[in-house]
Structure formats: C-alpha cells, structure tokens
Amino acid sequence: MSAEHVLTMLNEHEVKFVDLRFTDTKGKEQHVTIPAHQVNAEFFEEGKMFDGSSIGGWKGINESDMVLMPDASTAVIDPFFADSTLIIRCDILEPGTLQGYDRDPRSIAKRAEDYLRATGIADRLPARDRYRYRRYRPVWAGT
C-alpha cells in the first residue's frame, strides 16, 4: 500500500484521527494520536517528531527528539474506536541521521533481516519433505 492509497483511505472513510503505533524495547505498544488533517504526502517522507524521553529506557530529556516514520503498508482502519481512526505502524528514527533507533524492536528486526540476507545465512528454508512427522511409539521396559 502506498502513501497515496492511505490518503485516499483517509478521505473515503472520513477519518478523524491517525494513531501512530510502535513498540518499546520491553514489547509494550505505545502510540501517538494526531488529527487526520495533519497527514499529507510529506508526512510519509518526513515523519512525525515526538519526545523519546517519555518512553522508559530510551532517551534522556536532553536528547529526546525522535522521528516516527510511518509505514504506509501497515495502515488499517480501527474497527473498534468510536471516531473513525486509521492505525499506522511506525519505525523510530534518529532525527540527525534518519537511521533506525538501536532500541526500536522493529528497526532491530529489519537490521537482522538485512544481515541474514547479506550474509546468505538464512536466505533459504529447509525442504519440508525431509522433516516428516513420525509417529512416536514409546518402548516400555518389560514389553
């Protein structure tokens, strides 16, 4: 799904809020909710600044600026919220370099995937027919 498709979704569903979601290092889901009118094409290129010191174990107050970079392919309409809301998963980036934050689980997973692909360690899966399930038959003493 592209940024243009997300913008179309905003209009078609008369979305009022966009919920930017991410996961902290401990696995707790965090979010920042913004009015839908703040989302435009530049939003998907520049992201949204937020205070990283409010997330436990992430940043100190003196260097707390971070970027929420939305991933348009994850956009879904929240079916449970009373006001029409769009949910988008985000990567956490360092504002100076726009590199993935080293404590963001999503960025860690992407770096691991890139490493495995680059080294060729895990670019293939074992053949399924080699690992057929065999019926386990216990052998009892005295039988």
C-alpha positions as a printed NumPy array, in Angstrom:
array([[  0.   ,   0.   ,   0.   ],
       [  1.368,   3.415,  -0.917],
       [  1.106,   6.801,   0.761],
       [ -1.389,   7.86 ,  -1.915],
       [ -3.589,   4.887,  -1.069],
       [ -3.511,   5.842,   2.629],
       [ -4.518,   9.412,   1.779],
       [ -7.411,   8.012,  -0.26 ],
       [ -8.442,   5.859,   2.716],
       [ -8.472,   8.954,   4.928],
       [-10.958,  10.638,   2.611],
       [-13.121,   7.61 ,   1.81 ],
       [-13.611,   6.656,   5.459],
       [-13.812,  10.255,   6.717],
       [-11.024,   9.516,   9.184],
       [-10.733,  11.967,  12.084],
       [ -7.613,  10.612,  13.815],
       [ -4.437,   8.783,  12.86 ],
       [ -2.94 ,   6.552,  15.541],
       [  0.829,   6.159,  15.078],
       [  1.834,   2.939,  16.831],
       [  5.174,   1.451,  17.769],
       [  6.572,  -0.971,  20.327],
       [  9.043,  -0.105,  23.067],
       [ 12.022,  -2.275,  23.98 ],
       [ 10.017,  -4.232,  26.548],
       [  7.336,  -5.093,  23.977],
       [  4.696,  -2.665,  25.221],
       [  2.724,  -0.989,  22.46 ],
       [  2.992,   2.799,  22.507],
       [  1.145,   5.313,  20.36 ],
       [  0.789,   8.939,  19.389],
       [ -2.565,  10.096,  18.015],
       [ -2.767,  13.064,  15.663],
       [ -5.652,  14.733,  13.801],
       [ -6.091,  13.294,  10.305],
       [ -5.754,  16.723,   8.676],
       [ -2.032,  16.693,   9.623],
       [ -1.379,  13.714,   7.336],
       [ -0.256,  14.533,   3.799],
       [  2.294,  13.216,   1.284],
       [  5.202,  14.902,   3.106],
       [  4.171,  13.155,   6.324],
       [  5.236,   9.815,   4.798],
       [  8.626,  11.248,   3.783],
       [  9.479,  13.331,   6.857],
       [  7.653,  11.501,   9.645],
       [  6.439,  12.988,  12.913],
       [  8.696,  14.259,  15.69 ],
       [  7.984,  13.048,  19.217],
       [  9.541,  13.059,  22.681],
       [ 11.559,   9.87 ,  23.181],
       [ 12.215,  10.592,  26.859],
       [  8.606,   9.654,  27.611],
       [  9.401,   6.029,  26.683],
       [ 11.066,   4.166,  29.544],
       [ 14.722,   3.322,  28.899],
       [ 15.029,   5.17 ,  25.618],
       [ 16.324,   8.739,  25.707],
       [ 17.305,  11.302,  28.28 ],
       [ 15.497,  14.621,  28.458],
       [ 18.461,  16.46 ,  26.901],
       [ 18.412,  14.396,  23.675],
       [ 14.822,  13.264,  23.485],
       [ 13.784,  14.211,  19.935],
       [ 12.937,  11.218,  17.763],
       [ 11.092,  10.628,  14.489],
       [  8.074,   8.372,  13.989],
       [  8.325,   7.238,  10.358],
       [  5.002,   5.758,   9.206],
       [  4.939,   2.554,   7.172],
       [  2.072,   3.041,   4.703],
       [  1.823,  -0.705,   4.053],
       [  0.559,  -1.253,   7.615],
       [ -2.378,   1.187,   7.51 ],
       [ -5.738,  -0.179,   8.679],
       [ -8.998,   1.353,   9.852],
       [ -9.593,   0.761,  13.578],
       [-12.945,  -1.068,  13.739],
       [-13.383,  -0.537,  17.493],
       [-12.838,   3.181,  18.067],
       [-15.951,   5.392,  18.154],
       [-14.377,   8.109,  15.983],
       [-13.056,   6.957,  12.616],
       [ -9.366,   6.228,  13.234],
       [ -6.57 ,   4.97 ,  10.998],
       [ -3.79 ,   2.883,  12.583],
       [ -0.287,   3.026,  11.111],
       [  2.787,   1.189,  12.428],
       [  5.931,   3.294,  12.59 ],
       [  9.687,   2.914,  12.641],
       [ 11.602,   5.002,  15.167],
       [ 14.432,   7.032,  13.626],
       [ 17.213,   9.221,  14.976],
       [ 16.476,  12.765,  13.748],
       [ 20.069,  13.64 ,  12.825],
       [ 20.819,  10.595,  10.696],
       [ 17.348,   9.189,   9.939],
       [ 18.774,   5.774,  10.827],
       [ 16.696,   3.265,  12.78 ],
       [ 16.896,   3.746,  16.539],
       [ 19.001,   0.993,  18.118],
       [ 16.373,   0.222,  20.8  ],
       [ 13.381,   0.064,  18.457],
       [ 12.362,  -3.615,  18.049],
       [ 11.133,  -3.008,  14.507],
       [ 14.461,  -1.441,  13.485],
       [ 16.373,  -4.262,  15.2  ],
       [ 14.361,  -6.859,  13.272],
       [ 14.953,  -5.053,   9.962],
       [ 18.711,  -4.858,  10.592],
       [ 18.789,  -8.57 ,  11.494],
       [ 16.872,  -9.46 ,   8.331],
       [ 19.241,  -7.353,   6.199],
       [ 22.264,  -9.016,   7.82 ],
       [ 20.913, -12.527,   7.275],
       [ 20.108, -11.737,   3.657],
       [ 23.501, -10.091,   3.006],
       [ 25.493, -12.963,   4.502],
       [ 23.363, -15.663,   2.896],
       [ 22.883, -17.355,   6.261],
       [ 19.121, -17.585,   6.072],
       [ 18.091, -16.951,   2.505],
       [ 16.731, -20.497,   2.07 ],
       [ 14.486, -22.751,   4.085],
       [ 14.94 , -26.477,   4.622],
       [ 12.822, -28.721,   2.432],
       [  9.633, -29.747,   4.191],
       [  9.743, -33.338,   2.992],
       [ 12.947, -34.015,   4.916],
       [ 11.257, -33.418,   8.226],
       [  8.17 , -35.551,   8.101],
       [  6.485, -36.17 ,  11.366],
       [  6.871, -39.719,  12.523],
       [  4.555, -41.359,  14.953],
       [  6.189, -41.631,  18.337],
       [  5.926, -45.111,  19.815],
       [  7.219, -45.406,  23.354],
       [  9.047, -48.57 ,  24.257],
       [  8.215, -49.723,  27.76 ],
       [ 10.6  , -51.76 ,  29.823],
       [  9.499, -55.349,  30.086],
       [  7.423, -55.443,  26.896]])
